[in-house]
Amino acid sequence: MYSCRSQAFLFSHVARAYSVSYRYLFARKRRPPIGPGSDYKNSLGAVHASDIDYALGNFGLNRRYRWQQADRDASNTFSGYVIKFVKTGNPDGKNLAVWPGLQAAFQR
């Protein structure tokens, strides 16, 4: 549901924008919680806003989940893109794979 609306917004923006637009699909499954509910074996998947912990790298502040080194590694990569995008408007940077942007077929 969110993806369809987001896609429609993105393509509408790309058609009218003067610059490149970027998108991502965050699909990393959320870790099992610690404490009540910790016996729940099947995580809900990439739930709404679960990308925020990875973008901000704040695993030390969110102790509700059993974070692993793979989560920290994914966070280091993802936050690198986010930081570069905030600073320059382009997520591509040193030691990061190229993140293709979307742009209208015509140049203004």
C-alpha positions in Angstrom: 0.0 0.0 0.0 2.7 2.5 1.0 4.9 1.5 -1.9 2.3 2.2 -4.5 1.5 5.7 -3.2 5.2 6.4 -2.8 5.9 5.3 -6.4 3.1 7.5 -7.7 4.5 10.5 -5.8 8.0 9.7 -6.9 7.1 9.5 -10.6 5.0 12.7 -10.3 8.0 14.5 -8.7 10.4 13.2 -11.3 8.2 14.5 -14.1 8.2 18.0 -12.7 11.6 18.2 -10.9 14.6 20.1 -12.1 17.0 17.7 -10.4 17.5 13.9 -10.0 15.3 12.1 -7.6 16.4 9.0 -5.6 14.5 6.2 -4.0 15.2 3.1 -1.9 13.3 0.0 -0.8 14.2 -1.0 2.8 13.6 -4.7 3.1 15.8 -5.7 6.0 13.8 -7.9 8.5 13.5 -6.4 11.9 15.4 -8.3 14.7 13.4 -10.1 17.4 12.7 -8.0 20.5 14.3 -8.4 23.8 12.0 -8.9 26.8 8.2 -9.4 26.4 7.5 -11.0 23.1 11.1 -12.2 22.7 9.9 -15.8 22.2 8.3 -14.6 19.0 10.3 -16.4 16.3 9.0 -14.7 13.1 9.8 -11.1 12.8 7.3 -8.9 11.0 9.9 -8.0 8.3 10.8 -4.4 7.4 8.0 -2.6 9.3 7.2 1.1 8.8 10.1 3.3 9.9 12.4 0.4 10.7 14.9 2.1 8.4 15.4 5.0 10.8 17.6 3.0 13.2 19.8 2.1 10.2 19.9 5.6 8.7 20.9 7.2 12.1 23.0 4.3 13.4 21.4 4.6 16.8 21.4 0.9 17.8 22.9 1.8 21.2 19.9 4.0 22.0 17.3 1.4 20.8 17.9 -1.6 23.1 14.6 -3.3 22.3 16.0 -5.5 19.6 18.8 -8.0 19.3 21.1 -6.1 17.0 23.9 -8.0 15.3 27.1 -7.0 13.5 25.3 -7.5 10.2 22.9 -4.7 11.3 25.7 -2.4 12.2 27.4 -3.1 8.8 24.2 -2.4 6.9 23.7 0.8 9.0 27.3 2.0 8.2 26.6 1.6 4.5 23.1 3.1 4.5 24.0 6.0 6.8 26.9 6.8 4.5 24.4 7.3 1.6 22.1 9.3 3.8 24.8 11.6 5.1 26.2 12.2 1.5 22.6 12.9 0.3 21.9 15.4 3.1 25.2 17.2 2.4 25.2 17.3 -1.4 21.8 16.2 -2.7 23.4 13.1 -4.2 23.9 9.8 -2.3 26.9 8.7 -4.3 30.3 9.0 -2.6 33.7 7.5 -1.9 33.6 3.8 -1.1 29.8 3.7 -2.0 28.3 1.9 -4.9 26.6 4.2 -7.5 23.0 4.9 -6.5 21.1 5.5 -9.8 18.7 8.4 -9.7 15.5 9.0 -11.6 15.2 11.9 -14.0 12.6 13.1 -16.5 13.3 12.0 -20.1 13.5 15.7 -21.0 16.0 18.3 -19.8 14.7 21.7 -18.8 
